[in-house]
Amino acid sequence: MRLIRIPRAASRCSILLGMAVGIGLSTPAYAVWHSEDGSLEVRGFVDNMTNVRDDVGLTKQRVQGQLELFKQAQPRGIFSDLSMGATFRLSYDAVYDINDDEYGRAAGGPLTYSAPGNPDFFTYINGGSAPFTPPTTLAYAGTFGPDGTGADGAIPLPGTGGTINSPSNPNDGLRFAAGDIYAYQDGGVMLATPVRPCDTDSRGCGPLKGYMDKDRNELRYKELNDDLDFIRELWVAGSIPVGSGDNEIAIRLGRQQVVWGRTDLFRVLDIVNPMDFSRENLYAEFEDSRIPQWMANVEYRLGATKTFDDLNFQLIYKLEPFRPHDLGQGGEPYAILGAGNLFRALANCWENGCTVGNFPATGVTVDFPSHAIGIRDVKKPDHSEFGGRIEGVYKGVGFSLNAMYFYSQFPSLRGGIPTVDPFTTSLVETVHPYDIAFDVEFPRLFMIGGSADWYWEKARTSFRVETSYTTGEEYADTSKPDLYSDSDVFRGVIGFDRPTFIPFLNKDRAFLISGQVFYQRLLDYKSYNVNSAGIPTQGKIGFQDWEDNVLLTLLIQGNYFNDRLTPQIITAYDTEAKAGVISPSLEYKPNNSWVFKLALNLKWADDNGAIAADDNRSANPFPPATCAPPIALSPDPSPCLTAYSSLGVSGFEPLGRFRSGPIGTAINEDEI
């Protein structure tokens, strides 16, 4: 098929029309083969997925092939049943070639900051006249100096050595880290992030090595990496009869997915395998976005007992090194919470120094030297992860009890690392409390939980409940010198599935209506109106995530023409972020080998999706230089002499991402 480039300025109507034509030509094909004796089954499919985003153009042009094999072997030795399975997947995403000025080698460009407050602020910190004349517009990583040579209005902290503009840190290939979410209308902190693949532009990739440092080929050919992700599954399984043969021990060794939960979009118990959110944020099927891992999976199957209709015990042990979620890196079209942009921006600040806008106040822009702020390193754990589950049926109620000792698959930013003082020329690195300099770590967690599901005949409805209690999760905490705290977390979900006739839509077939209510509570949540020096704050400091949050989902699905035409609507709403998403789709199966699907994904949110949070810019990590002017000029400036925590000045970047959530931060990602 011929690929047509859709320009950024394309209207929504033209995008819809172009995609309707594109999807009509781009469809998956399925095939199945069985051996003569029936012991070997081979399945395969090829699909093409084309996504277009409003105001951006093409965000995905993926061609994918998947091959699935299952072999039933003859019983041998102590095994009454032996089998082997494998799933291989390869894909190519052409978006990095076709739309390369958005997501490839030509992405990004030069940036400038509006800094009308710089002359007055420079006068304040310099004790004299600023070498700038308002209005001031300055470039990222610009040169500057009191003699005016090359001065562009940036405020040079002494530690910059006069310049951070060098061949290794040019003003090119950049975007504002939150620019795809909002227009900085709250006067919040502005960070610039490199957005080209790491083999094209290595800035911000070194500190994130092995985590968010993909080169162009790793982005285009996602499964061809050092983790051999083209092997989706590769396992051998066997069953050993126990006792009189009524019970058995089932063993599965190899790369596999272990599914514990039954929820859609969000997870409560289904935490064994990490997720690839860079595939399509929340919206890819879990089966496709889970990252399979090498594991030993052992089940003791008791079957029916005197008390239970069915009872099984399961133990799992991971055989490979720890893997976190793939959140997407800076410059990828799908990067949940925009975390990839934030992390790469901070990593570049650590490596090369960077320009920070609206710091320490709105309208002021400062250049920081390297090793003063940012992300220094990613530290992945290298110890074991294991868990277990009891699963059964009691009087028609399915249940499970789950436990897992594992590492957080989400990253934690831990402060308290040694940094230079950018307000001096010394290169000695010491710990500066409340400094926004971090290592990325993944804390050890322990999760216990359970689930139940049952059918209520009178209501003709199936219900399901999942709950979990996790210890040791880490969250940003602006009241602490290291800028994080741990908290135990309770999560729960109640869901239902009901076939319901809607006669005016279809008098012959019922629609499936499915709803879920998710709840999360941070049990050790803390917030304050006074900072560490006893100074009243402008806003709440402390934890910046929500103490309590509720998310709602609803799915309605119908079928026509003997299930060959399937319309569906799925929607989700984050009650604290006040952000929602709705995704109508239409799937058509002309026969058993072909599937055509057309879908929309539309978001809405209050505050344009960007919710402000304490951004820590009003802390005093480098006393007395970072002391707030009202305190420094007060009758008692003594608090300026020691480090103190934030005064509660807020903005979206960086911690508002967690309040806005995965839906609110994707407010500008309407797609078809």
ABEGO torsion letter per residue (X at the ends): XBBBBBBAABBAAAAAAAAAAAAAABBBBBBBBBBAAGABBBBBBBBBBBBBBBGAEBABBBBBBBBBBBBBBBBBEABABBBBBBBBBBBBBAAAAABAAAABAABEEBBBBBBAAAAAAAAAAAGBBBABBOBBBBBBGBBBEAAGBGBAGBBBBAAAGGBABBAABBBBGBBBAAAAABAGAAGBBBBBBBABBAAABABGAAAABGABABBAAAAABAABBAAGAABABBBBBBBBBBEAGABBBBBBBEBBBBBABABBGBBAABAABBBBAAAAEAABBAAAABBBBBBBBBBBBAEBBAABABBBBBBBBBABBBBBBBAEBBGBABBBGGAAAAAAAAAAAAAAEBBBBGOABBGBBBBBBBGABEBABBBBBABBBBBBBBBBBBGGBBBBBBBBBBBBABBBBBBGBBBBBAABABABBBBBBGBBBBBBBBBBBBBBBBBBBBBBAAAGBBBBBBBBBBBGBBBBBAABAAGBBBBBBBBBBBBBBBBBBBAAABAABBBBBBBBBBBBBBAABBBBABBAAGBBBABBBEBABBABBBBBBBBBBBBBGGGABBBBBBBBBBAAAGBBBBBBBBBBBABAABBBBBBBBBBBBBGGGBBBBBAGAABBABOAAABBAAAAABABAAAAABBBBBAGBBBAOAAAAAAAEAAAAAAAABBX
